Amino acid sequence: MGNAAGSARKACPVAGMSRLFLLPALMAISLAGPAGAATCPAPDTLREDAVERRFTQERHIEGMSKPLRSDGVLRADEERIVWHMTSPFDVETVITADGITESVDGGTPQPVNAGPANMGAGIARSAAALMRGQWDELRTLFNVSSPAVLESGDWEILLTPLQDRMKSAIGTIRVQGCTEVVRVEIGGAGGDRQVIDFSSADDAS
Amino acid sequence: MRLARWPAVLIGFGFIVALLFSAWRIEGAIDTDIISLLPADTHDAVLAAAVTRANDVASNRVAFAIEGGDAVTRRTALAELSDALTATGHFRAADTDGETLWRWFFAHRASLLCPADRARLEAGEGKVIADEALRQWYAPSLVGMGGLLKSDPFLLTNRLLGCLLPGSLARAAPSAEILSGSIASSVFRIDVQDGIGSAVANWRTTWEPQGLVLSRGGAVFHAAHGAAQARIEMSVIGGVTLVAILLLYWLMFRSLRAPVLALLMVVYALVTGLAVTLLVFGGIHVMALVFGAALIGMVVDYTTYYLVTGIGDVQTGRAERRARLFKPLTLGMLTSIGAFAALLAFPVPAFRQVAVFGMSGLFAAWLGTLWLVPLIEGGRMTTGPGAAWIARHAGRYLARTPGALWRVGAVLAVVAILALGWRFGGILDDVRGLQSPSSVLAAEEARLRELTGFAPSSAFILVRGNSAGETARHEEELLASLSPEDRDAVILAPSRIDPSPEARARDTDLLQRRLFVPFLPGLTAELGSGSPDAYADAESGDAALPALIASLRGETGGTHWSLLPVSRTVAVPSQGGGDAQFVDPADLYSALFGEYRRLATLGVAAACFMTGLMLLVIYREVSALRVLLPALLAVLATPAIVMLLGLPFSFFSAMGLFLVVGAGVDYAIFQREHPDENGKWTRVGIVLAALMTCISVGLLGLSSVLPVRSFGVTVAVGIFVSLALSPLARGRRAGASSGEEIAS
């Protein structure tokens, strides 16, 4: 699985804004040709109660000499979502229905103030929902496009926030995967882009 | 004898002038601010403005909790509720204020500090802030905020947003979705209540069958409930009253012209009273309007007194009928005007307005009854079965002249009732006790409070100053002097978000020396971008002060003030914060109602005194005070009886007693003036007038609203007691009065 995801990433490097123009064509391909669907299950068939994935996140900000790169593990189940960044800092963010806490270097979890953290929590929740195939939950926040089939056989879905303010803040979210989600690309407008690649948690060992 | 028409023409002309004048001046002339009822010498305009503002802010808040179903269903339902409420044009979701706040914090990021960050910088721990900022740049939460790299690499704007805002509703239980916001218009507007109510009702229709449960919190729902209740009661009580009055008139006169005439006179008196009050005061308080209108409701009696002169076996002309009525009606009018005039002695603007309203209205009613009604009456009324029955039965009781023993017995009975009433009854001034909130809404609010801590509170600390800056400084001094527990009770302090110039200068200096200079170069180097001058020209004045903060500040008569909403009672230190004061509007209103009750009770006593004085002046004999006795005993016994019926004595009961004095003295005057057999139909008139008042005002006793019920029951009981005791006014020289002489 991890290899498949890795090859998918190599085959489908993120191409920035130009990909947006390709999207309608890709969607048309997915509707016209069933070839891709034969190799990857439809995304709405993904269902997992609990997930654990390694992630590598890259933040590209205009004017920044090199992207900010971080690694860690995402764990999600019915009760909570844990976004544990292990490098370059050790910060564990835990999101539950009771609120958001943050623990630095294994220290005591501290409640995180509302405000911007809610946006981060929203992103993490959305990512967790993606991992677990909770499309219904995603549809309460996003307009979910039909899956487009890429050359590699992976599918790609575009999530557009339903709320205008969220849309203007984060732009669109591009999700790519096959038997599981392997890449999430957020934003793109204004030179602020975030790319998160997921892989099996076993890859770390 | 023919009646001259020119007085009627003048009355008609006066009515048209009064109507046009009232219509011209009424817009914006009705004062609904309860604080302006305070005695003029103690009226604090700043306090009044602050209480009004606090009520607006608190009453406009709303919150909803959605429970049941699964998370996805709840979230979808929440979005639909938010959209539906927003579509009404009256609802503003709380998160829409976030953008304004963010702009404000961004504009002032180099001059504002969270209290915790201020402490850190003062302790030389600026590196903590720098390290946290660096970590956050790697976290997912900063998506879409890349632009801050150049202008706010320390992410101070986000820190301010996180620490300076009041506690959000974020601590909801896992099984609930929360929507909070405010109502952009007055929650007392019917269209606003209907719009919001309709959106909620439609939502319930769609989602409740799917297992979702909605809990609401906010004054708009209580206002809507009260309005709906009032509409039902007005329809039921109004309908019953109308039918009862029409039936009564039919039974008395076999005519429907009588109620039309009575209604015409009521309208004429009300319009005249309103016009004169507007002319004298330039405006009128809503409470004066309500009580003034209720009190001059006795004008319906005047018409009745005239109409009964036309029934019976003896046929007399209109001029004779008017002459027979002239003296008692004039005396009744003069004593009632005297009673109202007593209110002029009180330094409460609304009481004076009631006085002017009542006096001018009654005078107009007297004019109309004597010079207009006889001309427009049409044919004579016939004696209905009801009038005949009253003449036969009740009249017999009223025609008795009680002996000394009976009088003493009546006084002793009243004293006994008085003692029992004050022993077992109670007094109610607390506005919370005067209200009867919906049990459904109360349960929903309790649930909401359990889930989120949402508890609309209108309590606040009021801080004053000579300028906006000085007020902010007083506020900062006050916050510094509060105990930590009391400081936590402050929900929002405007100066934390828009501080005084001095505090701003201190924070600017602190940030510059302890954060920007030592740590900004290192942070920008770590991030590989950002300007070392990111905060050099950060301060920008073009961001508008968020409405949330602006709504808590004001200026009245040259005094600047700000209010700090608090979640509970806070002990404000005498030192620090200028002349800051803790204000709980509910306590303030309760104290106010207590004061009004005291003043209104004194007013009733003064009205009795003035009536007695006028009786002495008019009759020039001490025995004339006997006319006052029935009303006096009724005024003493009525509150006690009403208390024994389970209704506590309040300001509203006291105001009802004015009507008891006015009507009771009228009954007594007619008893004194027409005491013999010829006065049989006069006594029918008294009974009919009492029945009219009991129906038109007393039926308010059926209302579920305690103040309205108190007023109605007090009037009904008082009128009945006045009528029952009216024979006490009859003198021993029955049949020798001048009134009878005129009639004959």
Contacts between the chains, C-beta under 8 A, distances in Angstrom:
chain1	res1	chain2	res2	distance
A	57	B	138	7.5
A	57	B	140	6.9
A	59	B	137	7.2
A	59	B	138	7.3
A	59	B	142	7.6
A	59	B	146	7.5
A	61	B	146	3.8
A	61	B	149	5.3
A	61	B	529	6.9
A	62	B	146	6.5
A	63	B	149	6.8
A	63	B	150	6.6
A	63	B	529	4.9
A	64	B	149	6.7
A	64	B	527	6.8
A	64	B	528	5.4
A	64	B	529	4.2
A	65	B	528	4.0
A	65	B	529	6.3
A	66	B	528	5.6
A	68	B	137	5.8
A	68	B	138	5.5
A	68	B	527	7.3
A	70	B	138	4.4
A	83	B	140	6.6
A	85	B	138	6.3
A	85	B	139	6.9
A	88	B	138	6.7
A	89	B	134	7.8
A	89	B	135	4.9
A	89	B	138	6.4
A	91	B	135	5.6
A	91	B	138	7.8
A	91	B	139	6.7
A	93	B	139	7.0
A	96	B	174	7.5
A	97	B	172	8.0
A	97	B	173	7.4
A	97	B	174	3.1
A	97	B	175	7.8
A	98	B	171	7.5
A	98	B	174	6.6
A	99	B	170	6.6
A	99	B	171	6.6
A	104	B	135	7.1
A	112	B	162	7.8
A	113	B	161	7.9
A	113	B	162	3.0
A	113	B	163	6.2
A	114	B	162	6.7
A	114	B	165	7.4
A	114	B	168	4.8
A	114	B	170	4.8
A	115	B	98	7.8
A	115	B	158	6.3
A	115	B	161	4.1
A	115	B	162	4.4
A	115	B	165	7.1
A	116	B	141	5.6
A	116	B	142	7.3
A	116	B	145	7.3
A	116	B	158	4.3
A	116	B	161	6.5
A	116	B	162	7.0
A	117	B	141	5.5
A	117	B	162	7.0
A	118	B	170	7.6
A	119	B	141	5.7
A	119	B	143	6.9
A	119	B	144	7.5
A	120	B	139	6.0
A	120	B	140	5.0
A	120	B	141	2.4
A	120	B	142	7.3
A	120	B	143	7.5
A	121	B	141	7.5
A	123	B	140	4.7
A	123	B	141	7.2
A	123	B	143	5.8
A	124	B	140	5.9
A	127	B	140	7.7
A	134	B	72	7.8
A	136	B	72	4.8
A	137	B	71	6.7
A	137	B	72	4.9
A	137	B	75	7.4
A	140	B	72	5.8
A	140	B	75	4.3
A	140	B	76	5.0
A	140	B	79	6.6
A	141	B	75	7.8
A	162	B	79	7.4
A	165	B	95	7.9
A	165	B	99	7.0
A	169	B	143	7.5
A	169	B	144	4.0
A	169	B	145	7.8
A	170	B	143	5.1
A	170	B	144	4.5
A	171	B	144	7.2
A	186	B	143	5.3
A	187	B	143	6.1
A	187	B	144	6.0
A	190	B	146	6.8
A	190	B	147	6.7
A	191	B	146	6.5
A	192	B	143	7.4
A	192	B	144	6.1
A	192	B	145	7.2
A	192	B	146	3.1
A	192	B	147	7.0
A	194	B	140	7.2
A	194	B	143	5.2
A	196	B	140	7.8
